[in-house]
Each structure stands twice: as structure tokens, then as C-alpha cells.
């Protein structure tokens, strides 16, 4: 401002966020694609937390155990401690995968 109070100019800062917005959109699209693959896979899929707690399962697995899409499954059981899986090849496969090793087993040999 001038001594008389008139505007002499402007000072501003501009940050171009177009690249960030574009990357955010790509992340959203990739997540939707991965979720679609997960949800529509023809095989049973379960995702576990590192401690063995169930995080999510796809529709094939839900149908296999009789859970509807509206029934929550997160935290439903822990593959390492649930009596039906704790001493099964499924838990062994989980431990092997968690260790970073490659192993072979049939995780569907589950005691019920």
C-alpha cells in the first residue's frame, strides 16, 4: 500500500497441485481395480494381519463359510489361534509366508 492507502501491487503464492491430484486419482483407480480383482476372483481369498487376525475375505470365501456380504468378517478369527486352524496346514502356510519363505501346503485341510 502507498502512504495514501492505495494498492500498489499484490503478493501471492501459488502451488500447482495438479500432479498430486492426478496421482491421487490414479491411486483411487488402482485400488478400485485391485478390489474388483479381489472381489471377483474365482478362488477363495482371505487377507490376514501380520498377527494372524482376519482382515477381509472375498465373495467366494464368504459363500464357502456361509457369510453374506453384509456380515462383517474383520477380526472374525485368528488363523494362528482359532482352534479350527491353529494346528493346521493353513496356519503353517501363514507362518511360512510371514517368515518370507516359500512353502507348499494345502491350507484347506482345516479341522472343524
Order of alpha helices (4+ residues) and beta strands (2+ residues): alpha-beta-beta-alpha-alpha
